[in-house]
Amino acid sequence: MRLYYFKNAEDLAKAISARLGIDARQIEERDFPDGEVLVRVEPAREVALIARLYPDVNKNLVKLYLALDALTDYGAERIVLVAPYLPYARQDRRFREGEPISSKTVLSHLKLYPVTHVVTVDLHKAYISDYVGGIRFINIYPSSQFAEVLRRWNVSHVLSPDAGSLGRAEALAKALGASYDYFEKFRDRETGEIYMRPREGTSLQGKAVAIVDDILATGGTLVDACKNARMLGASAVYAAVTHCMLLGNAREKIKGCISALYCTNTIPCEYSSVDIARPLAEALASIL
């Protein structure tokens, strides 16, 4: 099997190829002045393709589909797609009448090609893999890697900002040997405004707390959860977020409340201290 990668995933590709002992080759890419793109691949029967799809998700998705199409035309019989962050996963159902299920739309294109597996990190909702029956998803949550960096702070309680992330809180709490819980969150579908309140009877007095989530975009949810944790008596509030976009003034928002932020390098940023190359390599080794 050959390991191919797009240029923006070179760091992951080299780390994974070193662990697996296989050669990594970069896909040739071109961006034209009119916004169109082109790729060029080397033919291979079996391919593992690493695609970092954020930022510029729309352009990168087109490049991905073009690469998959070219590989298929040149005889690829098996393709394993490694997409550390899978875009459009948050639109996993119709929230309002007339909307598409965007995650289904994006994933449905994979069924056109001999993609047998998708290896990803902390998929927003695991059930969206059901939209592409026949393709096996390996969804990694780096709980042990987060635990390694949080253990130094003696975190005794893990919090999810809502019930949807409770599985993440449970996994990290188990790795830390800590307790866990979640906040109740309500979102206005028209305005996007979020309302959050702690569950009845929750007390964090004197505890070092870690808040977990899959995505940090504008920082509103994380900061609201942090403020609620502080109001409940938390002595320190840390954050373990898998995909850190840090849009707008998110950096300024979190500095006012979060004691320390830990992100993975699915989306590289100054907080990407948690390397997911090892679990990605382990996932690939299990299926190659």
Secondary structure, 3 states (H helix, E strand, C coil): CEEEECHHHHHHHHHHHHHHCCCEEECEEEECCCCCEEEECCCCCEEEEECCCCCCHHHHHHHHHHHHHHHHHCCCCEEEEEECCCCCCCCCCCCCCCCCCHHHHHHHHHHHCCEEEEEEECCCCHHHHHHHCCCEEEEECCHHHHHHHHHHHCCCEEEECCHHHHHHHHHHHHHHCCEEEEEEEEECCCCCCEEEEECCCCCCCCCEEEEEEEEECCCHHHHHHHHHHHHCCCCEEEEEEEEECCCCCHHHHHHCCCCEEEEECCCCCCCEEECCHHHHHHHHHHHC
